[in-house]
Structure formats: structure tokens, C-alpha cells
Amino acid sequence: MAKIWCNASFNENATRRLQEGTREHELIAATPAGSSVLLAGGADPRLENAEIAFGQPNADQAARASRLRWVEVTSAGYTRYDTADFREQFRRRNACFTNSSSVFADPCAQHVLAQMLALSRQLFPAHRAQLETQNWDSDSLRYHSRLLTGQTVLFLGYGAIGRRLRELLAPFNVTVFAVRRRVYSEPGVNIISEERLSSVLGQVDHVVNVLPDNESTRNYVNARRLSWCRHGTRFYNIGRGTTVDQNALLEALQSGRLGAACLDVTDPEPLPRTHALWTAPNCFITPHTAGGRHDQDEALVDHFLTNLRAFEAKEPMTDVIM
């Protein structure tokens, strides 16, 4: 029997599912529970006695909790845990860290696909006309409509979300590139090194940023890299707001270098009401909702319980980070 510490707040149905799925173990409910998968929990002395943590434990405490053998976070992002000290502490005691990227991969991928189609089919200007002018601008909207079929997409970072979006894009016969640190082939995608980024950016129609926040990715999308994009490229950010130089992004939108930007994440969040991105040309903002799904709580619990069974059986788990 293991002691499982949890500071995640779930609905009644998901809570019942978690309790039933861990009945052979001791489930320790942290107080107070976390209100969001995006927020870190505070230090809790009960974490010191746990072998497993589920939720958003305090990173410093989790790194040094000597009994802790596995942490699963209820988010795809894990910036606060992505430090050399945390990794070293976990490596020393052979502990495991998993995230929940599989839970959020499908909604994030569908979110971006919806934006791609909305931009291609001129849904945004048509909706704006409905709200503001009620003009029947059929000729212009038809002329500027495009097909997603046969276009080219570049992923900045390539993990669970990128793989799922590639699957969703397959019927459109798009060409897919992805840049990441480890260059090795995968079916259906052309993996490239950073050295090739400048040339590839000049030939793509869509750039999808799924980069996490860390020291190597902050302001990765900067003025220099945006200048490599061909005129009219469309940019999507479902990674982290800190990976984009927002002043450079604003300038690229104002100059027309970028045809549009769809931002689900910004820096800071919430984006201040007076921020220029709210009114930038062809900039469309969603308030960090790309990963949203009505069954999020149940999906997170099911993901954890599946990994718990694998952990007990010493079998490979899903979404292992370290």
C-alpha cells in the first residue's frame, strides 16, 4: 500500500472515481486543494510522508521529499519543475515524473485546427461584419477564402499536441515540418534542426508554437525569426506566452509580415485590458482555453489511475518526462 498525496480539486464524479481507483492505497487529500491545474500548490508537511503525489505539489518540497517516488502533475506544462536541481534530485533517488499532456493533446489540437479553418474560410471577418456593419460583403470574402488542403505547417516543438494535430491535418494533405532539439524521423512529419529553421520559415503557411517555458525557449519567437517568415504567414501560440517577444509579434502583425496570429497564451495572463495585442490587426485571442474539455476532471483522474496501475506493475507509464 502506498501513500498518495493529492492537492487537485475535482468534481464529485471524478473525486469518487479517484477514491475508488486508489482504495488499495492511502489517499491523502491536501488542504486547501488547488483551484487550477495552472497554479502551484503551497508546501504541505503531509507530502513528506507520501510515495506518490498527484496534482501540483510545491516544486522545492517535492524535489527534496525523500520518500517521494513518483509525481504526476495535472497539466501539460511543468515549467516550475523543469530545473536542473529538480531533475538531479529525482535522478538521484530514481523517482519518476509524469505530466498529463495526453489529456490536453486532443482539445489543443482541435483548437488550432478550428483556428486554421476559421482563418482560411474568412469566418472571423464575416462574424465581425455581422456584429458591426451588417455588410453583405460576399465577393471580398469569397475571393480571400483559401483551402487548407495542400498547405505547409511548421511546429515549433513536437510532442503529444503536435502529433495529434498532425493526425487531424492528414485529410488535408498538408506538408508538416517540426523543429526540435532531438532530430530523428517520425512518420508524417519532416523533423528539422534549428539550423534549417530560417529556410523552412520562408516557405510555410502556418507556424504552430507549442514550446514550453524554460531558459532556452523564452522569446524564442523574436524579431529575427519572424523576419524569416514569408509575407502572410499565420501564427498560432498554444505553448507559453513567454516564448514569444510580444513587441516583435505586434510589429509583425502591424507590418503585414504575419497574416494573422491566434494566441491562446500571453505574457502576462490575464492580458491587461490596455495591451496593444487586443486591438492588433488580425490578432485573435482566447483566454488560455485551448486545452479545455467538459470532462477534464474525469480524464485527469483516469490518466493518473492508468499510470498508477503501470507504476504498480513496474510497466512503462504514459507521458513520462523524467
ChimeraX attribute file (.defattr): number of C-alpha atoms within 10 A of each C-alpha:
attribute: neighborCount
match mode: 1-to-1
recipient: residues
	/A:1	10
	/A:2	14
	/A:3	20
	/A:4	21
	/A:5	25
	/A:6	24
	/A:7	25
	/A:8	26
	/A:9	18
	/A:10	19
	/A:11	12
	/A:12	11
	/A:13	10
	/A:14	19
	/A:15	16
	/A:16	13
	/A:17	17
	/A:18	19
	/A:19	14
	/A:20	12
	/A:21	17
	/A:22	17
	/A:23	11
	/A:24	11
	/A:25	13
	/A:26	14
	/A:27	18
	/A:28	17
	/A:29	16
	/A:30	21
	/A:31	13
	/A:32	12
	/A:33	16
	/A:34	20
	/A:35	13
	/A:36	15
	/A:37	17
	/A:38	15
	/A:39	13
	/A:40	16
	/A:41	21
	/A:42	18
	/A:43	15
	/A:44	16
	/A:45	11
	/A:46	13
	/A:47	25
	/A:48	16
	/A:49	16
	/A:50	23
	/A:51	19
	/A:52	23
	/A:53	24
	/A:54	21
	/A:55	27
	/A:56	27
	/A:57	27
	/A:58	17
	/A:59	20
	/A:60	14
	/A:61	16
	/A:62	25
	/A:63	19
	/A:64	15
	/A:65	18
	/A:66	16
	/A:67	16
	/A:68	24
	/A:69	18
	/A:70	21
	/A:71	25
	/A:72	25
	/A:73	24
	/A:74	27
	/A:75	21
	/A:76	22
	/A:77	19
	/A:78	22
	/A:79	13
	/A:80	14
	/A:81	19
	/A:82	17
	/A:83	13
	/A:84	8
	/A:85	13
	/A:86	18
	/A:87	17
	/A:88	13
	/A:89	16
	/A:90	22
	/A:91	12
	/A:92	8
	/A:93	13
	/A:94	12
	/A:95	19
	/A:96	19
	/A:97	20
	/A:98	22
	/A:99	24
	/A:100	23
	/A:101	24
	/A:102	19
	/A:103	27
	/A:104	21
	/A:105	21
	/A:106	21
	/A:107	19
	/A:108	26
	/A:109	23
	/A:110	18
	/A:111	19
	/A:112	21
	/A:113	17
	/A:114	12
	/A:115	18
	/A:116	18
	/A:117	15
	/A:118	14
	/A:119	23
	/A:120	16
	/A:121	18
	/A:122	17
	/A:123	15
	/A:124	15
	/A:125	15
	/A:126	16
	/A:127	11
	/A:128	12
	/A:129	14
	/A:130	12
	/A:131	10
	/A:132	8
	/A:133	8
	/A:134	11
	/A:135	11
	/A:136	11
	/A:137	11
	/A:138	9
	/A:139	8
	/A:140	10
	/A:141	15
	/A:142	11
	/A:143	9
	/A:144	11
	/A:145	15
	/A:146	14
	/A:147	12
	/A:148	20
	/A:149	13
	/A:150	12
	/A:151	16
	/A:152	17
	/A:153	25
	/A:154	27
	/A:155	25
	/A:156	23
	/A:157	19
	/A:158	22
	/A:159	17
	/A:160	21
	/A:161	27
	/A:162	24
	/A:163	19
	/A:164	18
	/A:165	21
	/A:166	22
	/A:167	13
	/A:168	14
	/A:169	19
	/A:170	14
	/A:171	11
	/A:172	13
	/A:173	12
	/A:174	17
	/A:175	19
	/A:176	20
	/A:177	22
	/A:178	24
	/A:179	20
	/A:180	16
	/A:181	11
	/A:182	9
	/A:183	13
	/A:184	10
	/A:185	10
	/A:186	9
	/A:187	7
	/A:188	14
	/A:189	19
	/A:190	15
	/A:191	22
	/A:192	19
	/A:193	13
	/A:194	14
	/A:195	9
	/A:196	10
	/A:197	18
	/A:198	15
	/A:199	11
	/A:200	20
	/A:201	21
	/A:202	16
	/A:203	17
	/A:204	21
	/A:205	21
	/A:206	25
	/A:207	21
	/A:208	23
	/A:209	25
	/A:210	21
	/A:211	26
	/A:212	22
	/A:213	20
	/A:214	15
	/A:215	12
	/A:216	10
	/A:217	14
	/A:218	17
	/A:219	16
	/A:220	19
	/A:221	19
	/A:222	17
	/A:223	18
	/A:224	11
	/A:225	14
	/A:226	22
	/A:227	16
	/A:228	16
	/A:229	25
	/A:230	17
	/A:231	17
	/A:232	16
	/A:233	21
	/A:234	25
	/A:235	24
	/A:236	23
	/A:237	23
	/A:238	25
	/A:239	26
	/A:240	23
	/A:241	23
	/A:242	20
	/A:243	25
	/A:244	23
	/A:245	18
	/A:246	19
	/A:247	13
	/A:248	18
	/A:249	22
	/A:250	20
	/A:251	15
	/A:252	23
	/A:253	22
	/A:254	16
	/A:255	12
	/A:256	15
	/A:257	19
	/A:258	26
	/A:259	21
	/A:260	22
	/A:261	27
	/A:262	20
	/A:263	24
	/A:264	22
	/A:265	24
	/A:266	24
	/A:267	14
	/A:268	9
	/A:269	10
	/A:270	10
	/A:271	15
	/A:272	12
	/A:273	9
	/A:274	8
	/A:275	9
	/A:276	13
	/A:277	22
	/A:278	14
	/A:279	13
	/A:280	16
	/A:281	18
	/A:282	20
	/A:283	21
	/A:284	17
	/A:285	19
	/A:286	13
	/A:287	12
	/A:288	17
	/A:289	14
	/A:290	22
	/A:291	21
	/A:292	14
	/A:293	14
	/A:294	7
	/A:295	11
	/A:296	17
	/A:297	21
	/A:298	20
	/A:299	17
	/A:300	26
	/A:301	24
	/A:302	17
	/A:303	21
	/A:304	24
	/A:305	17
	/A:306	13
	/A:307	20
	/A:308	19
	/A:309	14
	/A:310	14
	/A:311	15
	/A:312	10
	/A:313	9
	/A:314	9
	/A:315	11
	/A:316	10
	/A:317	17
	/A:318	16
	/A:319	19
	/A:320	14
	/A:321	12
	/A:322	17
